[in-house]
Amino acid sequence: MLAQQKQAIVALFQAALAPIVAGTDLNPNVVLERPRDPSHGDVACNIAMQLAKPLKTNPRELATRLVAALLADPQAAGLVEAAEVAGPGFINLRVAAGAKQAVVRSILKQGQAFGRGTAGEGHHAIIEFVSANPTGPLHVGHGRQAALGDALSALFEAQGHQVTREFYYNDAGVQIATLATSVQARARGFKPGDAEWPESAYNGDYIQDIADDFLAKKTVSASDGEPATASGDVDDIESIRRFAVTYLRNEQDIDLQAFGVKFDNYYLESSLYADGKVDEAVQALVDAGVTYELDGALWLKTTDYGDDKDRVMRKSEGGFTYFVPDVAYHMQKFRRGFDQAINIQGSDHHGTIARVRAGLQAVNIGIPQGYPDYVLHKMVTVMKNGEEVKISKRAGSYVTVRDLIEWSGNGDITRGRDAVRFFLISRKADTEFVFDVDVALKTSDENPVYYVQYAHARICSALSNWGGDEASLANADLSLLTTPHEASLLSKLAAYPEMLQRAQAELGPHQVAFYLRELAGELHSYYFAHKWLLDDDDALKLARLALATATRQVLRNGLALIGVSAPNKMERAPADDAAAQADQPA
């Protein structure tokens, strides 16, 4: 059911309720739901049960009065086909066939705009994701963050929010120092296993690549920073550090480009220290009286804000703990005007949530409770040739995003990117995911992204074989769409805008992937059940092609939101074609 139709039905209920609640202080809130059992109707409402007690009346009697008033309202004509009272006072409505069929006309008219809303206008959201330490290539966990974060950003934009995609570089601390000493050791000719090799060093082949380019005095650039030219001096640890960080930031830029992800802003952790923002945050907490000294360390009273114990801010030896720059960073997010901040991170960050939020509340500058929001994802296991893949030649100890894209596309970057993006958002973030490269390579219904994309390609092929003017389909007689398959497909199309709203509100982009698979399933079933191009009735043929074209548009819109292409033509596995003997020419 379309949003305007839902609003119209709410207005019908409100009009029916007006004389009943007149003279009372009741302000009924009419909520419409989908019945759990579709046979009960298209819309359910329990307003009679809510109002029965304050009105001191029987809920079924009240529901009967409301149904009679609603059906007698001229505004219900063409919208509500039937209404009945069920159980203790539920009201079930059946939407008129013409109202259901109207979704096709709406989709064909709105095109790419179908499903988009304006609820977020005036709101500014910052979505931080990937945020990898510049100490190595992006691994598959970063890939899951990239897919989730980019899709969530698109969902927010689809609801009218102004969105900033931000990458936070942890370019300060022990890991960066380890990177520099690893490259220095390689530049001196040492390798993993040698007695001189640092115990905590990074062992991947990429360290040798950095060392070789450093010795060659090359210049590298990251997408948003100053170029770094290597000095070539193996004793110049600062030059090694700066060159290695820039080198790996550039490598990550290349990975993200292959993944089709672009960021609006990059924020360096080192800038928080250089600009005095960390010291400012610490001083603000001290001034607020929410810290104390114990055993030479500075502690934050996070238990005052729901944490299970107080947390150390500054260690006895003088360094700050991990969450302190995070507090400073999120203070800057708030001051930059973002009324909502969302972080996409691994589940290992769960322990920092309470302390970061506690610090933000404690500075008392108006930051709302629950700021920022977190979407935490679990691990990704990669399977290839029936076995788990744990290491990469490129990285040495883990599978990289670039590996996954290359494997899943068999050399075709677009195909690989589509598979990786779709697969990595196809489950809720808080569930572990097994990425099977063998499945990603299949050109059959067993591959979920192929299954969805082939639905789009199948419609394109049917329309091409028809050869008519697609613009003429806007005038098709939609009243001819009366079969159960058509009713089911119409209902699924109408649910798209509400699904987008729910996915955005619940920070759940996986819902888009779920929906697309279900819509593709409806399309494939419809395709085999009715021979669109072989209909003798030209009017029925045009109506069915109009429905298929509207389905193609929604498939295209949904795939675009999650960064997946919508091919017009696709190859299909011979075995799968043979199984589909009922396939029509398309």
Secondary structure, DSSP 8 states (H G I E B T S, - for coil): --HHHHHHHHHHHHHHHHHHHTTS--------B--SSGGG-SEEE-HHHHHHHHHTS-HHHHHHHHHHHHHHSGGGTTTEEEEEEETTTEEEEEE-HHHHHHHHHHHHHHGGGTT---TTTT-EEEEE-----TTS--BHHHHHHHHHHHHHHHHHHHTT-EEEEEEEE--SSHHHHHHHHHHHHHHTT--TTSTTS-TT---SHHHHHHHHHHHTT-EE--TTS--EE----TT-HHHHHHHHHHHHHHHHHHHHHHHT---SEEEEHHHHHHTTHHHHHHHHHHHTT-EEEETTEEEE-GGGGT-SS-EEEE-TTS-B-THHHHHHHHHHHHHTT-SEEEEEEEGGGHHHHHHHHHHHHHTTSS--TT-SEEEEE--EEEEETTEEE---TTTSSS-BHHHHHHHHHTT-HHHHHHHHHHHHHSS-TTS-EEEEHHHHT--STTSHHHHHHHHHHHHHHHHHHH-S-GGGGGG--GGG--SHHHHHHHHHHHTHHHHHHHHHHTT-THHHHHHHHHHHHHHHHHHHHS-GGG-S-HHHHHHHHHHHHHHHHHHHHHHHHTT----S-----HHHHHH-TT----
